[in-house]
C-alpha cells in the first residue's frame, strides 16, 4: 500500500488491516469503530482495486472504487495507492 501524498510504501500483512499497518508506520489516521460501520476512516483510493468489507458504502460507491474504509477493507491486488499523508496528521 502506498501513501501517495508522501510516497511512503507500507506493507500490509494478510492478518493486518490497512489501518493497523499505516499506524504502525507512523501515519496518524482518524478512526472510530474499527468495524467498517461508521465511515470515520474513509480514505480516497488513487490507484488499485479495493475489496470492500464495510457496511458504509453502497453498491455504486463500491463499484466506483474511489474510497474505502481502511479499518476493514483490503486491496484485491499487490498494490493500492491511497491519499494518506505520513506527517503528524492525515489529511
N, C-alpha and C positions, 0 to 999 in steps of 0.2 A: 504494500500500500504506500502511495506517495502523498506527502503533504505538499501540495503544489505551491502554495504561497511562499514556501521557503526551500523547496527542492530537497526535502528530507525524505528518505525512504525508510519505512518501518516494516519489518517482517511480522506478519500476524500468523501465529501458530494455529493449527487446527482446533485446539482446545480453548483459544482466546477469542474474545470479542475484539472488534476493531477498537472500541473504546478503551479496553484494557491495554492493548498494545500501544496505542498512541499516548496514553497516560504514562506508561512505563518509560516511554521515550521522552517524557518531559513536556508533552503538549497538554495545556490546561483547557479541557473541553467541558462545556456545561452538560450536565445530565441530571436526571432526577430518578426515574423509576428503574432504570436498567432492565426493563422488561419489554420495551417496544410498545408501550401503551400511551405515553404522554407526549412525545414529539419534541422534547427539550433538546435532544442531541441530533436533531435533523441536520444533515450536512450535505452540501452540494457535491454531486459527482461530476467530475470534469472529463473523465475517460474511464472505460472499463464497464463491465456488466455486473450489476448487483443481483444478489439473491436476497430478496426481502423476507424478513421474518417478523416484521412488526404488524401491529393492528391499526396503525395510524393512517397509512397511505391507502387510497382507493385503487382500484384496478387500473384506471387510466394513469394515475400518478406512478404506479409501479412500472407500467409498460413504458412510460416516458423515460424512466431511468435517470432523472435529473437530481434526485435526492435519495438519501437512505438514512435510516436510524442506526447510528454506529454502535449502539449498545447491544443490538441483537442481529443485525443484518450482516451479510458477508459478501465477498466477491465471488463471482462464478468462474473467474479466470485467474491467471497468475499475477495480474496487475490491475490495481484500482487506484485512480488518481482522485483525491478528494481536495476540496478547498479548505484546507486547515492551515493554520499558522502556528509555527513552533515557538513563538515568542512567549511572553509572560501570560498572554491570554489568547484564546481562539477568537477569530473574527466571526 
